[in-house]
Amino acid sequence: MEKISFRSASADDCGKILFFIRELASYEKMSDEVVATEELLREWLFDKQIAEVLFVCEYGREAGFALFFHNYSTFLGRAGIYLEDLFVLPEYRGKGYGKAVLKKLAEIAVERGCGRLEWSCLDWNRPSIDFYLSLGAVPLEDWTVYRITGDTLKKLAE
């Protein structure tokens, strides 16, 4: 068995995916914002197929995960991949698994004919920022992400 491997998540992995989401939220000091459930993950990831999950494994054991989906660039005239979450468990860090995941996602993007791979990073997360910069990633300094959620979203929809 290879030391490092990748596998796409299946509907049977919803508990494992939720575990990784909660671990990421804890790391980002946002645990109180996680409302996802296994049932919601099953519905949106596997029934509606709105996003994909890739596990990075060490000797067959899940060491980290990436959740991603397609977006679209009108300027490029093609889809891209948006990486929503990338998380490697602390005991597996420093082994190159984060870089391996990004390399794998880049391969997927190229295979699918996508024009770009994008993600967001919290401003305080200097280790991740330095890591992304070392890969040649460029921060989009002229753009600000806006978000509407909860009651504000419902009110706007009325």
C-alpha positions in Angstrom: 0.0 0.0 0.0 1.3 3.5 -0.9 2.0 5.9 2.0 -0.1 8.6 0.5 -3.3 8.2 -1.6 -6.4 10.0 -2.4 -10.0 8.9 -2.5 -13.3 10.5 -3.3 -15.8 10.5 -0.5 -19.0 8.4 -0.8 -22.3 8.8 0.9 -21.1 6.4 3.6 -18.4 9.0 4.6 -20.8 11.7 5.8 -19.8 11.1 9.5 -16.2 11.3 8.6 -16.7 14.5 6.5 -18.6 16.1 9.4 -15.7 15.2 11.7 -13.2 17.0 9.5 -15.6 20.0 9.2 -15.8 20.2 13.0 -12.0 19.9 13.3 -11.5 22.7 10.8 -14.1 24.9 12.6 -12.3 24.3 15.9 -9.0 25.3 14.3 -10.5 28.4 12.9 -12.2 29.2 16.2 -15.6 29.0 14.5 -17.1 25.8 16.1 -20.3 27.6 17.1 -21.0 28.2 13.4 -21.2 24.6 12.4 -24.8 23.6 11.9 -24.1 20.9 9.2 -25.4 17.4 9.9 -24.7 14.1 8.3 -28.2 14.3 6.7 -27.5 17.7 5.2 -24.2 16.5 3.9 -25.8 13.4 2.3 -28.4 15.6 0.7 -26.2 18.3 -0.7 -23.0 16.4 -1.5 -24.4 13.1 -2.7 -28.1 13.5 -3.6 -27.8 16.9 -5.2 -24.1 16.5 -6.0 -23.4 20.2 -5.4 -19.8 19.7 -4.2 -17.2 17.0 -3.9 -14.9 15.7 -1.1 -11.5 14.3 -1.6 -9.6 12.6 1.3 -5.9 12.4 1.5 -4.9 9.2 3.2 -1.7 7.9 4.8 -1.5 4.1 4.5 -5.3 4.1 3.9 -6.2 6.2 6.9 -7.8 9.7 6.2 -5.3 12.4 7.2 -7.1 15.3 5.7 -9.9 16.4 3.4 -10.8 18.9 0.7 -14.3 20.0 -0.1 -14.6 21.7 -3.5 -17.1 22.6 -6.2 -17.2 24.2 -9.7 -17.7 27.9 -10.1 -17.7 29.8 -13.4 -15.7 32.7 -14.9 -17.5 34.7 -17.5 -14.2 36.4 -18.3 -12.5 33.0 -19.0 -15.6 31.4 -20.5 -15.0 28.3 -18.5 -15.5 26.7 -15.1 -13.0 26.8 -12.3 -12.7 24.9 -9.0 -13.4 26.6 -5.8 -11.8 25.0 -2.7 -14.1 25.6 0.2 -12.2 23.7 2.8 -8.8 22.1 3.1 -7.8 20.6 6.4 -5.1 18.2 7.5 -5.2 16.7 11.0 -2.5 18.1 13.3 -0.7 14.8 13.6 -0.2 14.6 9.8 1.0 18.2 9.2 4.5 18.9 8.0 4.4 15.8 5.7 3.5 17.6 2.5 -0.2 16.5 2.5 -1.6 20.0 2.1 0.6 20.5 -0.9 -0.3 17.1 -2.3 -4.0 18.0 -2.0 -3.6 21.2 -3.9 -1.5 19.4 -6.5 -4.3 16.8 -6.9 -6.9 19.6 -7.2 -4.8 21.3 -9.8 -4.6 18.0 -11.7 -8.4 17.7 -11.5 -8.9 21.3 -12.7 -6.6 20.7 -15.7 -8.2 17.4 -16.6 -11.6 19.0 -16.5 -10.5 22.0 -18.6 -11.0 24.5 -15.8 -9.4 27.9 -16.0 -8.5 28.4 -12.3 -8.3 27.1 -8.8 -9.4 29.5 -6.1 -9.9 29.5 -2.3 -10.2 32.0 0.6 -8.0 32.2 3.7 -8.6 33.9 7.0 -6.4 37.0 7.3 -5.0 35.8 10.7 -3.9 32.4 9.4 -0.3 33.3 8.6 1.0 29.7 8.3 -1.5 29.0 5.6 -0.9 32.3 3.8 2.8 31.7 3.8 2.2 28.1 2.5 -0.1 29.3 -0.3 2.4 32.1 -1.3 5.1 29.5 -1.5 3.1 27.6 -4.1 2.8 30.7 -6.3 -0.8 31.6 -5.2 -1.6 35.2 -5.6 -4.0 37.0 -3.1 -6.7 39.0 -4.8 -6.2 42.3 -3.0 -8.8 44.3 -5.0 -11.7 42.0 -4.1 -13.8 41.8 -0.9 -16.1 38.8 -0.3 -19.6 39.8 0.7 -22.1 37.4 2.3 -25.8 37.3 3.2 -27.1 34.6 5.5 -29.9 33.7 7.8 -32.7 36.2 8.4 -31.1 38.7 6.1 -31.1 36.2 3.3 -34.7 35.3 3.9 -35.7 39.0 4.0 -33.9 39.7 0.7 -35.7 36.8 -0.9 -39.1 38.1 0.0 
